Amino acid sequence: MTPDLSRRSLLALGAGLGATALSTPVFARAPKLGTQAPYFHRFKLGDAEVTIVSDGPLPLGDPTGTFTGVPKEEVAKMLTDNFLSPTNVVLEQNSPIVNFGDRLVLFDTGMGASKAFGPTTGRLTRSMAEAGIKPDDIDAIVCSHAYIDHIGGIVDDAGKVLFPNAQVYLAQSDFDFWTDESKLGSPLKDFVLHARKNLMPVRDRIKFFKDGEQFLPGITAISAPGHTVGHTIFNVDSGGKSFVFLGDLTHHQILLLEKPRMEFAYDSDPKQAAATRVKLLDTIAANKTPVMSYHFPWPGFGNIAKAGDGFRYYAQPMQMQL
């Protein structure tokens, strides 16, 4: 072999090896983490600081029989048109904790130990821990109503009170209805048992508010009956800024906004609930008051505007800097 041939062969071989090396991918082989971001979000409201914490997703399943008054085919189309599953409606459970500087107020407490809607609920205190908030620091718990997914986290599975320093605020009509032992022989039995388990241990710390009353500085009750007899929403204000905590005025950001007179099977009085929903959403939309929704997609903060015969929800971008 001549020197020139040897040199050319080596150069060709080197070029080939280089090309092979460059075309061979390098894998980091990093393990999958299998975890999500902490389940809290924080923003300013005037002089107050709001931390939204989650009790976890609440799946309702097939909407047939739950969302009624509209053909099921139309319900399915409303969902698929918005890239949502037509066979499994999933709600969130968003609880705002408002730090007014002199008091810390939690709105609603989730499902607690109950797994009536599956294993994904009941993470409220875990979400609070992720947010750096201790149950002992909560001064007040404001309940929109006494349904299973709103008062379920007041006590733990053994009946121990989880918020030992908190006053509890609720409409008296809802307390009376859902703790009534005479209903234990009715289809409402499980709801009554759940309400009694969570409310009776704190009975001496429950205070009742009235419609239109500013029962705590910065928090005003607005009666919204229909979902339950005493269902209430709240105007929350601080330093000239405000939002309305909707409770269960509307459970779904598409179905019960686009068709607000659609009926919802979990409403105690579906027709009254629909009329209340339209009336109050009309006012909220006209005033352009931001809303904090318990069941809308995480974190549930945004605005509602009129859209034809119904409404549309505009999620507010999450503020990642305080």
VEXDREN-2710 file (C-alpha; in Angstrom, 1 decimal):
% VEXDREN-2710
k/r/px/py/pz
1/MET/0.0/0.0/0.0
2/THR/1.4/3.4/-1.0
3/PRO/1.8/6.2/1.6
4/ASP/-0.8/8.3/-0.3
5/LEU/-3.3/5.4/-0.3
6/SER/-2.8/4.8/3.4
7/ARG/-3.3/8.5/4.1
8/ARG/-6.5/8.6/2.0
9/SER/-7.8/5.5/3.6
10/LEU/-7.2/6.8/7.1
11/LEU/-8.9/10.1/6.3
12/ALA/-11.9/8.3/4.8
13/LEU/-12.1/6.1/7.8
14/GLY/-11.9/9.0/10.2
15/ALA/-14.6/10.9/8.3
16/GLY/-16.9/7.8/8.5
17/LEU/-16.3/7.4/12.2
18/GLY/-17.1/11.1/12.7
19/ALA/-20.3/10.9/10.8
20/THR/-21.3/7.8/12.7
21/ALA/-20.5/9.4/16.1
22/LEU/-22.5/12.6/15.1
23/SER/-25.6/10.6/14.0
24/THR/-25.7/8.4/17.1
25/PRO/-28.1/10.0/19.7
26/VAL/-27.0/10.4/23.3
27/PHE/-29.7/9.5/25.9
28/ALA/-29.7/11.1/29.3
29/ARG/-31.9/8.2/30.6
30/ALA/-33.4/10.4/33.2
31/PRO/-36.2/8.7/35.3
32/LYS/-39.8/9.9/35.0
33/LEU/-40.7/11.9/38.0
34/GLY/-44.4/11.1/38.2
35/THR/-45.2/14.2/40.3
36/GLN/-47.1/17.4/39.6
37/ALA/-46.7/21.0/40.7
38/PRO/-47.9/21.8/44.2
39/TYR/-51.7/22.4/44.2
40/PHE/-51.9/26.0/45.3
41/HIS/-51.9/29.4/43.6
42/ARG/-51.4/32.8/45.2
43/PHE/-52.3/36.4/44.1
44/LYS/-53.0/39.8/45.5
45/LEU/-56.4/41.3/46.1
46/GLY/-56.0/45.0/47.1
47/ASP/-54.3/44.8/50.5
48/ALA/-55.1/41.1/51.0
49/GLU/-53.3/38.0/49.8
50/VAL/-55.4/35.2/48.3
51/THR/-54.1/31.6/48.2
52/ILE/-56.2/29.1/46.3
53/VAL/-55.8/25.5/47.5
54/SER/-57.4/22.4/46.0
55/ASP/-59.2/19.5/47.6
56/GLY/-58.6/17.6/44.3
57/PRO/-60.6/16.8/41.2
58/LEU/-64.2/15.6/41.6
59/PRO/-65.3/13.4/38.7
60/LEU/-69.1/13.3/38.1
61/GLY/-68.9/10.8/35.2
62/ASP/-71.4/10.6/32.4
63/PRO/-73.4/13.9/32.2
64/THR/-76.6/12.0/31.2
65/GLY/-79.1/12.4/34.0
66/THR/-76.9/14.9/35.8
67/PHE/-77.2/17.9/33.5
68/THR/-80.9/17.9/32.3
69/GLY/-83.3/20.0/30.4
70/VAL/-81.2/19.9/27.2
71/PRO/-81.0/16.8/24.9
72/LYS/-78.1/14.6/25.8
73/GLU/-76.7/14.9/22.2
74/GLU/-76.5/18.7/22.6
75/VAL/-74.8/18.3/26.0
76/ALA/-72.2/16.0/24.4
77/LYS/-71.6/18.4/21.5
78/MET/-71.1/21.3/23.9
79/LEU/-68.4/19.3/25.7
80/THR/-66.7/18.0/22.5
81/ASP/-66.8/21.4/20.9
82/ASN/-64.7/22.6/23.9
83/PHE/-62.3/19.7/23.7
84/LEU/-63.8/18.1/26.9
85/SER/-64.8/14.4/27.4
86/PRO/-68.5/13.8/26.6
87/THR/-68.6/10.8/28.9
88/ASN/-66.8/12.0/32.1
89/VAL/-67.4/15.5/33.5
90/VAL/-64.7/16.4/36.0
91/LEU/-65.0/19.3/38.4
92/GLU/-62.3/20.9/40.5
93/GLN/-62.6/21.9/44.1
94/ASN/-61.0/25.4/44.5
95/SER/-61.0/26.9/48.0
96/PRO/-59.7/30.4/48.4
97/ILE/-57.9/31.3/51.7
98/VAL/-57.9/35.1/52.1
99/ASN/-55.2/36.7/54.4
100/PHE/-56.6/40.1/55.3
101/GLY/-53.6/40.8/57.5
102/ASP/-55.4/40.5/60.8
103/ARG/-57.3/37.3/60.0
104/LEU/-57.1/34.2/57.7
105/VAL/-60.3/33.1/56.2
106/LEU/-60.9/29.8/54.4
107/PHE/-63.9/29.3/52.0
108/ASP/-65.3/25.8/52.0
109/THR/-63.4/22.7/53.0
110/GLY/-63.8/19.9/50.3
111/MET/-64.9/16.3/50.7
112/GLY/-62.6/15.4/53.6
113/ALA/-62.4/11.7/54.4
114/SER/-65.4/10.8/52.2
115/LYS/-64.6/9.0/48.9
116/ALA/-68.1/9.2/47.5
117/PHE/-66.7/10.6/44.3
118/GLY/-63.6/8.5/44.1
119/PRO/-60.0/8.6/45.4
120/THR/-58.9/12.0/44.0
121/THR/-60.6/14.2/46.6
122/GLY/-59.7/15.0/50.2
123/ARG/-56.3/16.7/49.7
124/LEU/-57.2/20.1/51.2
125/THR/-54.8/20.0/54.2
126/ARG/-52.1/18.6/52.0
127/SER/-52.6/21.5/49.6
128/MET/-52.5/23.9/52.5
129/ALA/-49.2/22.4/53.7
130/GLU/-47.8/22.8/50.2
131/ALA/-48.8/26.5/50.4
132/GLY/-47.2/26.9/53.8
133/ILE/-50.5/27.4/55.6
134/LYS/-51.3/25.6/58.9
135/PRO/-54.8/24.6/59.9
136/ASP/-54.2/26.1/63.3
137/ASP/-53.8/29.5/61.7
138/ILE/-57.2/29.6/60.1
139/ASP/-59.4/32.1/62.0
140/ALA/-62.7/31.6/60.1
141/ILE/-64.3/29.0/57.8
142/VAL/-67.0/30.4/55.5
143/CYS/-69.3/27.8/54.1
144/SER/-71.3/28.4/51.0
145/HIS/-73.6/25.6/52.0
146/ALA/-73.6/22.3/53.8
147/TYR/-73.2/19.8/50.9
148/ILE/-70.8/16.9/51.2
149/ASP/-68.0/18.5/49.1
150/HIS/-68.0/21.8/50.9
151/ILE/-68.1/21.0/54.6
152/GLY/-66.4/17.6/54.5
153/GLY/-63.0/18.8/55.6
154/ILE/-63.9/20.3/59.0
155/VAL/-63.1/17.1/60.8
156/ASP/-60.9/14.1/60.0
157/ASP/-62.0/10.5/59.5
158/ALA/-62.0/10.0/63.3
159/GLY/-64.0/13.1/63.9
160/LYS/-61.2/15.3/65.2
161/VAL/-61.6/19.0/64.4
162/LEU/-59.0/20.0/61.9
163/PHE/-59.2/23.8/62.4
164/PRO/-59.2/24.2/66.2
165/ASN/-59.1/28.0/66.2
166/ALA/-61.7/28.7/63.5
167/GLN/-65.2/30.1/63.8
168/VAL/-67.5/28.5/61.2
169/TYR/-70.0/30.7/59.2
170/LEU/-73.0/29.2/57.5
171/ALA/-76.6/30.0/56.7
172/GLN/-78.9/28.8/59.5
173/SER/-81.4/27.4/57.0
174/ASP/-78.8/25.1/55.5
175/PHE/-77.5/24.0/59.0
176/ASP/-81.1/23.2/60.1
177/PHE/-81.9/21.3/56.9
178/TRP/-78.7/19.2/56.6
179/THR/-78.4/18.3/60.2
180/ASP/-82.0/17.2/60.6
181/GLU/-82.1/13.7/62.0
182/SER/-85.6/13.1/60.7
183/LYS/-84.0/12.9/57.2
184/LEU/-81.9/9.9/58.1
185/GLY/-84.6/7.6/56.7
186/SER/-84.7/9.4/53.4
187/PRO/-82.5/9.3/50.2
188/LEU/-80.6/12.2/51.8
189/LYS/-79.2/10.0/54.6
190/ASP/-75.6/10.0/53.5
191/PHE/-75.6/13.8/53.0
192/VAL/-77.1/14.3/56.5
193/LEU/-74.7/11.9/58.2
194/HIS/-71.8/13.7/56.5
195/ALA/-73.1/17.1/57.5
196/ARG/-73.7/16.0/61.1
197/LYS/-70.2/14.4/61.4
198/ASN/-68.6/17.7/60.3
199/LEU/-70.9/20.4/61.8
200/MET/-72.0/19.0/65.2
201/PRO/-68.4/18.9/66.7
202/VAL/-68.1/22.6/66.0
203/ARG/-71.7/23.5/66.8
204/ASP/-70.7/25.9/69.6
205/ARG/-68.4/27.8/67.1
206/ILE/-71.0/28.2/64.2
207/LYS/-72.2/31.6/63.5
208/PHE/-75.1/32.3/61.2
209/PHE/-75.2/35.2/58.6
210/LYS/-78.1/36.9/56.9
211/ASP/-78.5/37.9/53.2
212/GLY/-76.7/41.2/52.5
213/GLU/-74.8/41.1/55.8
214/GLN/-71.1/42.0/56.0
215/PHE/-70.6/39.4/58.7
216/LEU/-66.8/39.7/58.6
217/PRO/-64.9/42.8/57.5
218/GLY/-64.5/42.5/53.7
219/ILE/-67.0/39.6/53.3
220/THR/-70.6/40.1/52.5
221/ALA/-73.2/37.3/52.1
222/ILE/-75.4/37.1/49.0
223/SER/-78.3/34.7/49.2
224/ALA/-78.4/32.2/46.2
225/PRO/-81.0/29.6/47.0
226/GLY/-81.8/26.6/44.8
227/HIS/-78.8/24.4/45.0
228/THR/-79.6/24.2/48.6
229/VAL/-82.2/26.1/50.7
230/GLY/-79.5/28.3/52.2
231/HIS/-76.9/28.3/49.5
232/THR/-74.9/31.6/49.6
233/ILE/-72.3/33.3/47.5
234/PHE/-69.9/36.0/48.9
235/ASN/-68.5/39.3/47.8
236/VAL/-64.9/39.5/49.0
237/ASP/-63.2/42.9/49.0
238/SER/-60.0/44.5/50.1
239/GLY/-58.3/47.8/49.2
240/GLY/-60.8/48.7/46.5
241/LYS/-60.5/45.3/44.8
242/SER/-63.1/42.5/45.0
243/PHE/-64.3/39.1/43.7
244/VAL/-67.4/37.0/44.1
245/PHE/-66.9/33.5/45.5
246/LEU/-69.5/31.6/43.6
247/GLY/-69.8/28.4/45.7
248/ASP/-72.1/26.2/43.6
249/LEU/-74.0/28.9/41.8
250/THR/-72.7/27.2/38.6
251/HIS/-70.8/23.9/38.6
252/HIS/-69.6/23.9/35.0
253/GLN/-67.8/26.6/32.9
254/ILE/-69.5/25.5/29.7
255/LEU/-72.7/23.6/30.4
256/LEU/-74.3/25.8/33.0
257/LEU/-73.0/29.0/31.5
258/GLU/-73.9/28.6/27.8
259/LYS/-77.2/27.1/28.9
260/PRO/-77.8/28.6/32.4
261/ARG/-81.3/27.4/32.6
262/MET/-80.2/23.8/32.2
263/GLU/-80.9/21.9/35.3
264/PHE/-78.4/20.1/37.6
265/ALA/-79.5/16.9/39.3
266/TYR/-77.7/17.8/42.6
267/ASP/-79.7/21.0/43.0
268/SER/-82.3/20.7/45.8
269/ASP/-84.7/22.8/43.7
270/PRO/-83.3/22.8/40.1
271/LYS/-85.8/25.4/38.7
272/GLN/-85.1/27.8/41.6
273/ALA/-81.4/27.2/41.2
274/ALA/-81.5/28.0/37.4
275/ALA/-83.5/31.2/38.1
276/THR/-81.0/32.3/40.8
277/ARG/-78.1/31.4/38.5
278/VAL/-79.4/33.7/35.7
279/LYS/-80.3/36.5/38.0
280/LEU/-77.0/36.7/39.9
281/LEU/-74.8/36.0/36.8
282/ASP/-76.5/38.8/35.0
283/THR/-75.5/41.2/37.9
284/ILE/-72.0/39.9/38.1
285/ALA/-71.5/40.2/34.3
286/ALA/-73.0/43.7/34.2
287/ASN/-70.7/44.8/37.0
288/LYS/-67.7/43.0/35.5
289/THR/-66.8/41.7/39.0
290/PRO/-64.2/38.9/38.9
291/VAL/-65.3/35.5/40.2
292/MET/-63.7/32.7/42.1
293/SER/-65.4/29.5/41.2
294/TYR/-65.2/26.4/43.4
295/HIS/-65.8/23.9/40.6
296/PHE/-64.3/25.6/37.5
297/PRO/-61.0/24.4/36.0
298/TRP/-58.0/25.1/38.2
299/PRO/-57.5/27.7/39.7
300/GLY/-61.0/28.9/39.0
301/PHE/-60.4/32.7/38.9
302/GLY/-61.6/34.9/36.1
303/ASN/-64.5/36.9/34.7
304/ILE/-68.0/36.1/33.3
305/ALA/-69.6/38.0/30.4
306/LYS/-72.9/37.8/28.7
307/ALA/-72.9/35.7/25.5
308/GLY/-76.3/35.5/23.7
309/ASP/-78.8/33.9/26.0
310/GLY/-76.1/32.7/28.3
311/PHE/-72.7/33.5/29.5
312/ARG/-69.0/32.9/28.9
313/TYR/-66.2/32.4/31.3
314/TYR/-62.8/34.0/30.7
315/ALA/-60.1/32.5/32.9
316/GLN/-57.7/35.1/34.2
317/PRO/-54.0/34.4/33.5
318/MET/-52.3/33.1/36.6
319/GLN/-50.1/35.8/38.2
320/MET/-46.7/34.2/38.8
321/GLN/-45.3/37.3/40.6
322/LEU/-46.9/38.8/43.7
END
